[in-house]
């Protein structure tokens, strides 16, 4: 996203935490770092409205004026993710309740129930006042609604909302009982008053009820967002509106389907690892965001881009950590240069800039050791010097904003399938949709292919290969989407635990995978989950892990087979000609090298080619193509120099590249490719 011809660069700015004399210092430091956009006001509700109906905007007026004078644009946030203490005291019924029935107390952020009428009304009021006051402020570039929607609740307000949602989805109790298979364990409902949220219970909860509860919360939170968005749009039709997606399996938000309601998909990303897999996590998160944005762009017609041209169908890394990365074991310091390489990796895969949480490290509070572009040590620090360097690099890359990522492979992603595979009492508790998507993405990335995540039903024109990793749920429309794609000449590779259940998480009978048996030409009779460390050899030389199946051929041909154990000699990987297309089935999780070779074979058979076939191992290559130029991003994730054949101009250095570029260890090049090279 270009701001006055520049990419977005900056992050969350919390001036309310600092005395006024620091604000002018901040603006000067931002100018030094070439910051173009900062998010203001995310957690400032108690400072903006210190008592019900009493507003104190004078300090925010001054901050926005200072930023505008410094040439810095603002993503103005609504502060509704952190209600002030007076609200919780006045409306205790709006505090969240856990599945165990415990009502939580004020003391953290996210202490609210989004289904509570008092909360929704208060959120609308503060949003309306912000819109009224700052609609014409020249610094305003983007509205940032809330922060990281994801809080759920089991209070009476949520229970009433869940019942209303269920009536709309299932019509009547007969429809609900059928969808939830309530004849099992005597759960048949004869009155709506008997229907509750899936609270803590004696043994296993009803999986269809739990799945619908996640769906309900995605819709309820979206409704809360839309209420604020519509107020902002009415006041400023030309200013885009977004909210920041938080990533994780715990989040009850269907990000892809939310994308139709935002003007810009914006994600927060904090990789959970500090080792080599962090680059894989970055690539996957970036590709997911791009896929969600593409899906959203197909489902709305509004185009109010204002000063941020082309936001429809685009995305932005709006929050990340500049230095210490937080993992389950604590924090890990990034080695010098890694912040820039990681930031450019997001831009390579379509982000319209790179932003961070936060600008200046806090002196106190719950996240006082969260990293920042201006750390506790101040601007005389390695991190701030790297921030200045990164600002200079991004300044040279504005032209790539015109390019879209070339991806010949589509990978199906479905939030509901992920939620369904989190339920207990499945054949294995180690098979998760997100994990399977990540494994496919890793194998494709190591084979050199870019891919786009797609939702079931998305158009597939232009993709050589469609991959379905553990796409557990499949309604009739999804089954037809795959069938029509292959019959018409498309290629698909289906992984285990795909198409096993319908949209209500009820098993499709007659043999697995019920939704795709005819397309695949196979019929699976039994699952064979594998234990920790257990492997089964394959005749092709690799191994299968975590999962295996009894596969019966029904028209397909075997490509690889199990080589030992009770499945010895039986198919493990199959291929089937269906109509004018080809369908592959993979009944186990191959080891990494075998998976890479298999996906490479399937992609090449479908007519796809790697982005940069001559890139050495460890060098990530991503191409963005515009109407008049193409840009090849090359990121060296190895500890030694690497040479990559290409020709053009390296935008980061200005050097002319005649036939190859040499990347230093950890280095990056962005080559505007020579036509015909």
Secondary structure, DSSP 8 states (H G I E B T S, - for coil): --BTTB-EEEEEE-GGGS-HHHHHHHHHHHHHTT--EEEE-TT-HHHH-SBTTB---HHHHHHHHHHHHTT-EEEEE--TTS--HHHHHH-GGGS-B-TTS-B--SSSS--S-TT-HHHHHHHHHHHHHHHHHHTT-TTEEEEE-SSS------SHHHHHHHHHHHHHHH-SHHHHHHHHTTTGGG---SSGGG-------SS---HHHHHHHHHHHHHHHHHHHHHHHHHHHHH-TTSEEE-EEE-STT----HHHHGGG-SSEEEE---S-SSTHHHHHHHHHHHHHHHHHHHHHTT------TTSTT-TT-EEEEE--SS-EEETTEEE---TTHHHHHHHHHHHTTEEEEEES-SB--SSSTTTT---SB-TT-SSSHHHHHHHHHHHHHHTTGGGGG-EE---EEEE--HHHHHHTTSSSSS-SS--HHHHHHHHHHHHHHHT--EEEE-TT---TT-SEEEESS--B--HHHHHHHHHHHHTT-EEEEETTSS-B-TTS-B-SSSBSTTTHHHHTEEEEEE----TT-EEEBTTS-EEES--EEEEESS-EEEEEB-SGGGTTSEEEEEEEETTEEEEEE-SEE-HHHHHHHHHHHHHHTT---TTTT--TTEEEEEEE-SS-EEEEEEE-SSS-EEEE--EEETTT--EESSEEEE-TT-EEEEEE-TT-
